[in-house]
Amino acid sequence: MTDPIASPPFIGTGWTALPTASVVKAARIGALKFAGAVTAALLAVVIVASVADMVLTPSAVEDPNGPIALTETGASLVRVVAMVGTAAAIMAWLFIAAENLENWGVRLKWGLGWAIGGWFLPVANLVIPVLVVNELAKASASAVSPQSAPRRTGTGLIAAWWVTFLLGTGFTRASAQKRFAPDEGDFVLGYVLPGTLCYVAAAVLGMLVIRHITAAQARRQVALDALTRLRPGSV
């Protein structure tokens, strides 16, 4: 009987060859789900704070010393803190996802170091993080044996998330350079709306990306456990 785990890879089938069962380590699926849930919760805070900031900004410009301006400042602060927390949480989630794949014996071009370090390289951080996520998605969705088919990788979803995130960053930085007089409150919304909409879209898409890859890795662990039980002599 052919060993379904130790067999050589089949080129073009989407199957990622696995090492022998004695080498394969169990994935930290629980930790991955927890990190993903924390990231999603922080993204939800980013969405609420961003929308509140956008809605309150025109009135804050018209009356910079009023209570609405103070509330807008608070919303802006909450958004910044939530975004910093989101960055830390998503890096932790990416690290665990990459570690899971390495524990399964999958060789990654953009591995553990890139999952975190790629975000801190000037200019390169416009590309490396999405390359990391793309590879994680493809590897997580690959079949665990030549008898099973690979699942949907979700690369289109990942591309949409990254494009909206970059657009949101660009629009927000551009609007932050503009200074408005108190009588220009009616014009403010037109400047802040594009960045806010892109950030909100990126946050929602980011949640979907996290759910997609987390589910793919959970399914992969289940499939791997099933294959391990099929090995001759396994208990």
Helices and strands as residue ranges (DSSP letters): H 29-62, H 67-103, H 112-117, G 118-120, G 124-126, H 128-141, H 155-176, G 182-184, H 185-230
